[in-house]
Amino acid sequence: WSDEQLLDFIEQHPILINRPIVVTPLGARLCRPSEVVLEILPQPFPGPFTKEDGEVVG
Protein backbone atom coordinates (compact mmCIF):
# COMPACT_ATOMS: atom_id res chain seq x y z
CA TRP A 1 0.00 0.00 0.00
CA SER A 2 1.20 3.48 -0.73
CA ASP A 3 0.50 6.20 1.83
CA GLU A 4 -1.99 7.76 -0.58
CA GLN A 5 -3.84 4.46 -1.07
CA LEU A 6 -4.01 3.89 2.67
CA LEU A 7 -5.34 7.40 3.31
CA ASP A 8 -7.94 6.98 0.55
CA PHE A 9 -9.05 3.67 2.09
CA ILE A 10 -9.33 5.21 5.56
CA GLU A 11 -11.30 8.12 4.11
CA GLN A 12 -13.73 5.65 2.54
CA HIS A 13 -13.98 3.54 5.72
CA PRO A 14 -13.45 5.85 8.75
CA ILE A 15 -14.81 3.20 11.15
CA LEU A 16 -11.39 1.53 10.83
CA ILE A 17 -9.97 4.26 13.05
CA ASN A 18 -12.07 4.05 16.19
CA ARG A 19 -9.78 6.22 18.33
CA PRO A 20 -8.69 9.80 17.81
CA ILE A 21 -5.43 10.79 16.21
CA VAL A 22 -3.74 13.14 18.70
CA VAL A 23 -0.97 15.54 17.66
CA THR A 24 1.24 17.35 20.20
CA PRO A 25 4.72 18.90 20.02
CA LEU A 26 6.02 15.47 21.11
CA GLY A 27 4.49 13.59 18.18
CA ALA A 28 1.31 12.11 16.75
CA ARG A 29 -0.38 8.90 17.84
CA LEU A 30 -3.47 6.90 17.09
CA CYS A 31 -4.64 6.71 20.69
CA ARG A 32 -5.73 3.13 21.07
CA PRO A 33 -5.85 2.21 23.84
CA SER A 34 -6.81 5.71 24.93
CA GLU A 35 -4.16 5.98 27.65
CA VAL A 36 -1.34 6.12 25.07
CA VAL A 37 -2.18 9.81 24.80
CA LEU A 38 -0.37 10.19 28.13
CA GLU A 39 2.92 9.30 26.36
CA ILE A 40 2.82 12.34 24.07
CA LEU A 41 1.42 15.05 26.34
CA PRO A 42 3.94 17.90 26.64
CA GLN A 43 3.34 18.09 30.41
CA PRO A 44 2.41 15.31 32.83
CA PHE A 45 -1.32 14.72 33.18
CA PRO A 46 -2.48 16.17 36.53
CA GLY A 47 -3.86 13.22 38.45
CA PRO A 48 -5.26 9.86 37.44
CA PHE A 49 -6.68 9.27 33.97
CA THR A 50 -10.06 7.54 33.79
CA LYS A 51 -10.90 5.63 30.63
CA GLU A 52 -14.36 5.48 29.03
CA ASP A 53 -15.11 2.21 30.84
CA GLY A 54 -14.21 3.67 34.25
CA GLU A 55 -10.76 2.03 34.50
CA VAL A 56 -8.25 4.35 36.17
CA VAL A 57 -4.75 4.38 34.64
CA GLY A 58 -1.63 6.48 35.01
BAFILUM-981047 format. One record per atom (N, C-alpha, C, CB): residue number from 1; residue in three letters; atom name; x, y, z. Coordinates in steps of 0.1 Angstrom, whole numbers. Glycine has a CB too. Layout:
BEGIN
[NUM, ALA, CA, [X, Y, Z]]
...
END
This chain:
BEGIN
[1, TRP, N, [8, -12, 0]]
[1, TRP, CA, [0, 0, 0]]
[1, TRP, C, [9, 12, 0]]
[1, TRP, CB, [-10, 0, 12]]
[2, SER, N, [5, 22, -8]]
[2, SER, CA, [12, 35, -7]]
[2, SER, C, [5, 43, 4]]
[2, SER, CB, [12, 42, -21]]
[3, ASP, N, [11, 53, 8]]
[3, ASP, CA, [5, 62, 18]]
[3, ASP, C, [-8, 68, 13]]
[3, ASP, CB, [14, 74, 22]]
[4, GLU, N, [-8, 72, 0]]
[4, GLU, CA, [-20, 78, -6]]
[4, GLU, C, [-31, 67, -6]]
[4, GLU, CB, [-17, 83, -20]]
[5, GLN, N, [-28, 55, -10]]
[5, GLN, CA, [-38, 45, -11]]
[5, GLN, C, [-44, 42, 3]]
[5, GLN, CB, [-33, 32, -17]]
[6, LEU, N, [-36, 41, 13]]
[6, LEU, CA, [-40, 39, 27]]
[6, LEU, C, [-49, 50, 32]]
[6, LEU, CB, [-28, 37, 36]]
[7, LEU, N, [-45, 63, 29]]
[7, LEU, CA, [-53, 74, 33]]
[7, LEU, C, [-67, 74, 26]]
[7, LEU, CB, [-46, 87, 31]]
[8, ASP, N, [-67, 71, 13]]
[8, ASP, CA, [-79, 70, 6]]
[8, ASP, C, [-89, 59, 12]]
[8, ASP, CB, [-77, 67, -9]]
[9, PHE, N, [-83, 48, 15]]
[9, PHE, CA, [-90, 37, 21]]
[9, PHE, C, [-96, 41, 34]]
[9, PHE, CB, [-82, 24, 23]]
[10, ILE, N, [-88, 48, 43]]
[10, ILE, CA, [-93, 52, 56]]
[10, ILE, C, [-104, 63, 54]]
[10, ILE, CB, [-82, 58, 64]]
[11, GLU, N, [-103, 71, 44]]
[11, GLU, CA, [-113, 81, 41]]
[11, GLU, C, [-126, 75, 37]]
[11, GLU, CB, [-108, 91, 30]]
[12, GLN, N, [-125, 64, 30]]
[12, GLN, CA, [-137, 56, 25]]
[12, GLN, C, [-143, 48, 37]]
[12, GLN, CB, [-134, 47, 14]]
[13, HIS, N, [-135, 44, 46]]
[13, HIS, CA, [-140, 35, 57]]
[13, HIS, C, [-135, 41, 71]]
[13, HIS, CB, [-135, 21, 55]]
[14, PRO, N, [-140, 52, 75]]
[14, PRO, CA, [-134, 58, 88]]
[14, PRO, C, [-137, 50, 100]]
[14, PRO, CB, [-141, 72, 89]]
[15, ILE, N, [-146, 41, 100]]
[15, ILE, CA, [-148, 32, 111]]
[15, ILE, C, [-135, 24, 115]]
[15, ILE, CB, [-160, 22, 109]]
[16, LEU, N, [-126, 23, 106]]
[16, LEU, CA, [-114, 15, 108]]
[16, LEU, C, [-105, 22, 119]]
[16, LEU, CB, [-106, 14, 95]]
[17, ILE, N, [-107, 35, 120]]
[17, ILE, CA, [-100, 43, 131]]
[17, ILE, C, [-110, 46, 141]]
[17, ILE, CB, [-92, 56, 125]]
[18, ASN, N, [-111, 38, 152]]
[18, ASN, CA, [-121, 41, 162]]
[18, ASN, C, [-115, 47, 174]]
[18, ASN, CB, [-128, 28, 166]]
[19, ARG, N, [-104, 54, 173]]
[19, ARG, CA, [-98, 62, 183]]
[19, ARG, C, [-93, 75, 177]]
[19, ARG, CB, [-86, 55, 191]]
[20, PRO, N, [-92, 85, 184]]
[20, PRO, CA, [-87, 98, 178]]
[20, PRO, C, [-72, 98, 175]]
[20, PRO, CB, [-90, 110, 187]]
[21, ILE, N, [-68, 105, 165]]
[21, ILE, CA, [-54, 108, 162]]
[21, ILE, C, [-51, 121, 170]]
[21, ILE, CB, [-51, 109, 146]]
[22, VAL, N, [-41, 120, 179]]
[22, VAL, CA, [-37, 131, 187]]
[22, VAL, C, [-24, 136, 183]]
[22, VAL, CB, [-37, 128, 202]]
[23, VAL, N, [-22, 149, 181]]
[23, VAL, CA, [-10, 155, 177]]
[23, VAL, C, [-6, 165, 187]]
[23, VAL, CB, [-11, 162, 162]]
[24, THR, N, [7, 164, 192]]
[24, THR, CA, [12, 174, 202]]
[24, THR, C, [26, 177, 197]]
[24, THR, CB, [12, 168, 217]]
[25, PRO, N, [33, 186, 204]]
[25, PRO, CA, [47, 189, 200]]
[25, PRO, C, [56, 177, 202]]
[25, PRO, CB, [53, 200, 209]]
[26, LEU, N, [52, 167, 209]]
[26, LEU, CA, [60, 155, 211]]
[26, LEU, C, [57, 144, 201]]
[26, LEU, CB, [58, 149, 225]]
[27, GLY, N, [48, 146, 192]]
[27, GLY, CA, [45, 136, 182]]
[27, GLY, C, [30, 134, 179]]
[27, GLY, CB, [51, 123, 186]]
[28, ALA, N, [27, 124, 171]]
[28, ALA, CA, [13, 121, 168]]
[28, ALA, C, [11, 106, 170]]
[28, ALA, CB, [10, 125, 153]]
[29, ARG, N, [-1, 103, 175]]
[29, ARG, CA, [-4, 89, 178]]
[29, ARG, C, [-18, 86, 176]]
[29, ARG, CB, [0, 86, 193]]
[30, LEU, N, [-21, 74, 171]]
[30, LEU, CA, [-35, 69, 171]]
[30, LEU, C, [-37, 64, 185]]
[30, LEU, CB, [-37, 58, 160]]
[31, CYS, N, [-45, 70, 192]]
[31, CYS, CA, [-46, 67, 207]]
[31, CYS, C, [-56, 55, 210]]
[31, CYS, CB, [-51, 79, 214]]
[32, ARG, N, [-50, 44, 207]]
[32, ARG, CA, [-57, 31, 211]]
[32, ARG, C, [-47, 22, 217]]
[32, ARG, CB, [-64, 25, 198]]
[33, PRO, N, [-48, 18, 229]]
[33, PRO, CA, [-59, 22, 238]]
[33, PRO, C, [-57, 37, 242]]
[33, PRO, CB, [-58, 14, 251]]
[34, SER, N, [-68, 43, 247]]
[34, SER, CA, [-68, 57, 249]]
[34, SER, C, [-57, 63, 258]]
[34, SER, CB, [-81, 61, 255]]
[35, GLU, N, [-52, 54, 267]]
[35, GLU, CA, [-42, 60, 277]]
[35, GLU, C, [-28, 62, 270]]
[35, GLU, CB, [-40, 50, 288]]
[36, VAL, N, [-26, 58, 257]]
[36, VAL, CA, [-13, 61, 251]]
[36, VAL, C, [-12, 76, 248]]
[36, VAL, CB, [-12, 54, 237]]
[37, VAL, N, [-23, 84, 249]]
[37, VAL, CA, [-22, 98, 248]]
[37, VAL, C, [-13, 104, 259]]
[37, VAL, CB, [-36, 105, 249]]
[38, LEU, N, [-12, 97, 270]]
[38, LEU, CA, [-4, 102, 281]]
[38, LEU, C, [11, 102, 277]]
[38, LEU, CB, [-5, 93, 294]]
[39, GLU, N, [15, 94, 268]]
[39, GLU, CA, [29, 93, 264]]
[39, GLU, C, [34, 105, 256]]
[39, GLU, CB, [31, 81, 256]]
[40, ILE, N, [24, 112, 249]]
[40, ILE, CA, [28, 123, 241]]
[40, ILE, C, [23, 137, 246]]
[40, ILE, CB, [23, 121, 227]]
[41, LEU, N, [18, 137, 258]]
[41, LEU, CA, [14, 150, 263]]
[41, LEU, C, [27, 158, 267]]
[41, LEU, CB, [5, 149, 276]]
[42, PRO, N, [27, 171, 264]]
[42, PRO, CA, [39, 179, 266]]
[42, PRO, C, [42, 181, 281]]
[42, PRO, CB, [38, 192, 260]]
[43, GLN, N, [32, 180, 290]]
[43, GLN, CA, [33, 181, 304]]
[43, GLN, C, [26, 169, 310]]
[43, GLN, CB, [28, 195, 310]]
[44, PRO, N, [31, 164, 322]]
[44, PRO, CA, [24, 153, 328]]
[44, PRO, C, [9, 156, 331]]
[44, PRO, CB, [31, 150, 341]]
[45, PHE, N, [1, 146, 329]]
[45, PHE, CA, [-13, 147, 332]]
[45, PHE, C, [-15, 149, 347]]
[45, PHE, CB, [-21, 135, 326]]
[46, PRO, N, [-23, 159, 351]]
[46, PRO, CA, [-25, 162, 365]]
[46, PRO, C, [-35, 152, 372]]
[46, PRO, CB, [-29, 176, 368]]
[47, GLY, N, [-30, 142, 378]]
[47, GLY, CA, [-39, 132, 384]]
[47, GLY, C, [-41, 120, 376]]
[47, GLY, CB, [-52, 139, 388]]
[48, PRO, N, [-50, 111, 381]]
[48, PRO, CA, [-53, 99, 374]]
[48, PRO, C, [-61, 101, 362]]
[48, PRO, CB, [-60, 89, 384]]
[49, PHE, N, [-60, 92, 352]]
[49, PHE, CA, [-67, 93, 340]]
[49, PHE, C, [-77, 82, 340]]
[49, PHE, CB, [-57, 91, 327]]
[50, THR, N, [-90, 85, 338]]
[50, THR, CA, [-101, 75, 338]]
[50, THR, C, [-105, 73, 324]]
[50, THR, CB, [-112, 80, 347]]
[51, LYS, N, [-105, 60, 320]]
[51, LYS, CA, [-109, 56, 306]]
[51, LYS, C, [-124, 56, 305]]
[51, LYS, CB, [-103, 42, 303]]
[52, GLU, N, [-129, 55, 293]]
[52, GLU, CA, [-144, 55, 290]]
[52, GLU, C, [-151, 44, 299]]
[52, GLU, CB, [-146, 53, 276]]
[53, ASP, N, [-144, 33, 301]]
[53, ASP, CA, [-151, 22, 308]]
[53, ASP, C, [-150, 23, 324]]
[53, ASP, CB, [-145, 9, 304]]
[54, GLY, N, [-144, 34, 328]]
[54, GLY, CA, [-142, 37, 342]]
[54, GLY, C, [-129, 32, 348]]
[54, GLY, CB, [-153, 30, 350]]
[55, GLU, N, [-121, 25, 340]]
[55, GLU, CA, [-108, 20, 345]]
[55, GLU, C, [-98, 32, 347]]
[55, GLU, CB, [-101, 10, 335]]
[56, VAL, N, [-92, 33, 359]]
[56, VAL, CA, [-83, 43, 362]]
[56, VAL, C, [-68, 39, 358]]
[56, VAL, CB, [-84, 48, 377]]
[57, VAL, N, [-61, 47, 350]]
[57, VAL, CA, [-47, 44, 346]]
[57, VAL, C, [-39, 56, 349]]
[57, VAL, CB, [-47, 39, 332]]
[58, GLY, N, [-26, 54, 349]]
[58, GLY, CA, [-16, 65, 350]]
[58, GLY, C, [-14, 71, 364]]
[58, GLY, CB, [-20, 75, 342]]
END
